[in-house]
Amino acid sequence: MHYLSFNEYCRNRFGCKVYKLSLDAGFTCPNRDGTKGSRGCIFCSAGGSGDFAESPQLPVSEQLALAKQRVAAKIKNGRYIAYFQAYTGTYAPASRLRKLYYDAASDPDVVIISIATRPDCLGPDVLELLAELNTVKPVWVELGLQTIHEKTAEYIRRAYPLSVYEGAVNALNALGIKVLTHVILGLPGENLRMMKETVSYVCERTWGIKLQLLHILKGTDLADEYAAGRVRALTEDEYMNILAECIQLIPDDVVVHRLTGDGPKKLLIAPMWSADKKKVINRVRKVVSGHMS
């Protein structure tokens, strides 16, 4: 089965491999600062999904320099994506966002600015800034939808309805800004049909998709649910079978940015099989080629 991978897209677009450099600009989240909640989404670690990012105490330019050093052995004359990954990447005054984004865009090796955020944190001033920035360097906005099912969304404390996501996608698409959507496979209470419904819905609306295995991490409320036996983690075979079904729903023009993801090993409680990244990637390749083992 064929799909348009992130690497394939980048090679076609830029003629080389492109690496993401994870940044932490010191944002918080309306689901943590008391605006909508104080404990975040049920699966979110204290790092706000920025566990692989550089220190937020450093300027963006220094974070980029350090991140480049980390991948220096892997990349020769390649290009980079400045990825504002931690917490909610548009949750600040537009004046502050402008400096952060333009600092990243000023790096000549950065060819894309990618911003992970919530669809309820895209006010008119932010959208205007993103549209402006998109004329300087391509902007991708990554939205953490996770599921289209409201009962699940309430359980994971997403704290916004599906209609807000729809409005954000429509606004970004109208501005010509590429949108990619995060989907978590294996959320508590969801069966294969529900997961496939989410994937199909997303692929009708956005340019890219990330499929993420649900990780249970230390310090999260999901970890407490897991310890109490109220939720379970997917087995490797279960995940691969779900993935095989979901990949078939993704059209050839939707860019697949991720098919599994890996949680930080120091925080990972379950599923522990996901910690063997090389083995997982090999299994995923077999799924993609249609040769399940």
Helices and strands as residue ranges (DSSP letters): E 4-5, H 6-14, E 18-23, H 60-70, E 79-84, H 94-105, E 110-117, H 124-133, E 139-146, H 150-155, H 162-174, E 178-185, H 192-203, E 208-213, E 216-217, H 221-227, H 236-247, E 255-258, E 268-270, G 272-275, H 277-289
